[in-house]
Amino acid sequence: MTNNREQFRPEDHPNDHFLLTSIVGSYPKPKWLNRVSDLADDPDSKFTDDHLHEAHDDACRVIVDEHERAGLDTVSDGEMRRNEMVEFFADRIDGYEFNGPVKVWGHNYFDKPSVVDDVEYEESWLVDEFEFTQSAASKPVKVPITGPYTLAAWSFNEAYETDADLSYALADLVNEEIEALVDAGARYIQIDEPALATTPDDHAIVGECLERIVAGVPDEVRIGLHVCYGDYSRIYPELLEYPIDEFDVELCNGGYEQIDVFTDPEFTTDLALGVVDVHTTEVETVEEIKENILQGFKVVPPERLTVSPDCGVKLLPREVAYRKIENMVTATREIEAELDAGEIDLGPEVSAD
């Protein structure tokens, strides 16, 4: 694992210590964007795909600006162009088809796709999105991609002998997409594998997928893996074998009851720690978030800790999401200053290199 994190330190960073602040992916969409999307789907309206495209561009600019005003070190477009984390990609991969929504829980429906033929990579899924976001941003842009294991697990497999075979085929496509993103200038890519939390016995399949995904990717490109919720002890320490720079965990919602899972054996990759809860509209205070950040020092030294929300924040009211992230950044900068001043005792287990 190489140290590819320093490239994200701002030139005017106020402290000697640097804890990278980031966002996991999704962000609340402006209400007007949802309205425009409805109008674009209405055959009786005068809204066209061109109007929707313009609205997506405008929303991207707005959300990038919110991320930068909040002070994040790396930003995203909040996934303004994405409808759902599997549907969005399945719609762009040859071999998938849609047959209608499937009820998943309560009154919620998911347009679960089917793989009916060999999956193939025809044209980029995210490069245009990334290039536009990069043009709108003054900070480095982080690119989240739904991982191949989740793309396989949350689809009907009608073409491959096993779901593992489908996962590996999709991993090869994700590798092609990452190579295209890297060529376009992307340096921070996050693989989202929420399905691993529901089937942790498949951690070896995810590991093989990741080996395929990162094949040929330059060391300076930061690769993160996000796995939200679940019993992390069922994939630890196996995940330490994954070829990633950063493992992103959702622990704030559970009161950090699982933080000790990552202390034995020693955690050898970087840790991206969720420090605000995306499941509550209560905005954590700066002091509360600082206490949460200190939990990360039980696992890694400061130079290997990334600070982020637990997961995507798209289900929160937009003002709440902004205030949580703003407080998160403020708390992080205060922790850095206290580290500089020697006011935080890291203890014998975790000390700066």
Secondary structure, 3 states (H helix, E strand, C coil): CCCCCHHHCCCCCCCCCCCEECCCCCCCCCHHHHHHHHHHHCCCCCCCHHHHHHHHHHHHHHHHHHHHHHCCCCECCCCCCCCCCCHHHHCCCEEEEECCCEEEECCEEECCEEEEEEEECCCCCCHHHHHHHHHHCCCCECEEEECHHHHHHCCEECCCCCHHHHHHHHHHHHHHHHHHHHHCCCCEEEEECCHHHHCHHHHHHHHHHHHHHHCCCCCCCEEEEEECCCCHHHCCCHHHHCCCCEEEECCCCCCCCCHHHHHCCCCCCEEEEECCCCCCCCCCCHHHHHHHHHHHCCCCCHHHEEEECCCCCCCCCHHHHHHHHHHHHHHHHHHHHHHHCCCCCCCCCCCCC
